[in-house]
Structures are given as C-alpha cells and as structure tokens.
Amino acid sequence: MEKGSIKIEGLENEEDVNKVLQALESVWGVREAEVSLANKTATFTYDDKAASHVDFLQAVKDIGFNVMN
C-alpha cells in the first residue's frame, strides 16, 4: 500500500469536499480517502499495483479543481 496527498486549490465548501472525495474514491485501487476543507488537502491510501499518484491528481483535475503539488 502507498499513501499520497494532494493540495487542492479552490475547495470552498462541503459540496466541493464531497465532489473531490467521490472522485478519489472512484480511482481503481483506492483503499481510503479523506479530504480536509480546512487544510485544502486530500490524503489517500491505494494499492500501487492498481493505481498511481498521477491517477489521483487526474481525478481531481477532471472535476475542475487545480492541484498544487
């Protein structure tokens, strides 16, 4: 298992948090995901045989947010 985190630009409310969480949870291989509105970060644990950090970056970008990594 690998752990990753992403700083996300533009998180403004709980609706945004839920959108990002759903996007992260849709990545194949994800085991756990959390999004912090206060810190504007997402953290996740995933199976590195099924996914890569880039997959999570792209999932967040695909729903319209910018990442600051």
N, C-alpha and C positions, 0 to 999 in steps of 0.2 A: 504494500500500500504506500502511496505517496500522499503528501499533503501540499496544498497550494493556497495562495491568497492573491487577491486582486484588489487594487484600489480602484474605485468606480467614481467617475465624475458624473454629477447630475442626479444623484439619489436625493430625492426631496421629501418623500413621504412613505407611508407603509405600503401603498399601492405599488410604488417603484420597487420596494424591497421584495414584495411578493412576486412581481414580474421577474426580477433577477433570480430569485430562489427557484422559480419554476424553470427558468432557462437552464440554470446549473443542474437541477435535478433531472433534466431531460438528456444530459450528456451520458452516453453509454459508458458504464464503468464507475459512475459516481457512487460513493458509499454514504457520504454525509455532506451536507452543505448548510452553511449559515451565512446570513447577511446582516451586517450592523449598519443601521442608519446613522448612528452617532459617529462612527469611525469611517463611514463610507467605504467599507471593505466587505469582501466576501471571502470566506475560508471554506475549504472543501477537502475531502479525502477521497481518493479514487484509486482504482486498480490500474497501474501503469502498463499493464498488458492490454488493456481495453481502451484507454484514453491517454491524452497528453495534456499538459498545461495549456497548450495552444487551443485545444478544443473548448476549454472553459472561457478563455479570452474571446474566442469567436462567438460563442453562445451569447455572451453579454453584449458584444458589438452588434450582433444580429437583431437584438431587440431595441437598438437605438441609443445605447449608453457608450460613453468613451471610457477606456481603461487607462490608468495612469502608471502602468508598470514599465 
